[in-house]
Amino acid sequence: MAQISLYVEDSVADRLFIAAKQQNCSVSKYVSLLIHDRLSEDAENESKRVKLLRELRGSITDPTFCPPADLPFVAEATRRYDLI
């Protein structure tokens, strides 16, 4: 198992000790649980966003709505290499 050192303000450390004691676990275990919960939550939210985007795909029925055409090469700005 990996080891991580954390540097936190004294007030945060005090709150961590109290919270860990209330959960009947070590500070290390408590922080590990917090991180695990947060990462799981982030992954769950990401999967919800992907699902929503997939459901919305193709939902616009306006025939005038279409992706813009690619700009032709001649429309690109002139490059100036003397500025470097």
N, C-alpha and C positions, 0 to 999 in steps of 0.2 A: 504494500500500500504506500502511496506517495505521501511525503510530508511537505507541509507548506507552513512558512512562518508568516504571521500577520503582525503588522504594526498598526495599532489603533490608539486613539486618544484614551486617556485614563477614564474619562466619563463613559465612553463606549465599552471599555473593558469591564467597568463596574456593572453596567447593565447586562453584559454578556454573562458574567458570573451569576448574577441574580436569575436571569432567564434560564440558564442551564440548570441551576439548583432547583428551580420550580419544575423543570422537566425530569428531574432525577437522573441527569446525565452529565458527563464532563463537558467543558467548554468546547473541546475539540469535536466531540460527537455532535453537540448542539450546532456549531457552525457548519459542520459537514451536512447535517440535516437541512439547514437553511439553504445552503448552496444547492443541494440535490433538489429540494422543492422548487427553487427558483428556476433551475435549468429545465426541470420537467415541465414547469408552467410555460416557459418560453417555447419549448418544443411543441407543446399542445396548442399554444396560440398561433404558432407558425403553421401548423397543419390546418387550423381553422381558417387562416387567411388564404391558404392555397385552395382549400375546398370552396370558399366563397368566390375566389377568382374563377375557378373552373365552372361554378354554377352561373356566373355572370357572362361567361364567354358566349358570344353570339346573341346576347339578349337585346341588342339594339336592332330595331326593325326598320329604321329610317334608311331608304335606299340611297339618299344623297350623302349619307355618312360613309366615307371611305378613307383609307389611309392616304396620306399625301404622296404624291409621286416623288421619286428620288430627284434631287437636284442634279442637273447636268454638270459635267466637269468644268465647263466654261464659266459656270456661276460661282465657282469657288473663289475665295479671296486670293489675291496675289501674295505669294510668300516672299518675305524679305529675310534673307539670310545674313545681311550685313548688320543686323541688330544684335547679334550674339557676341 
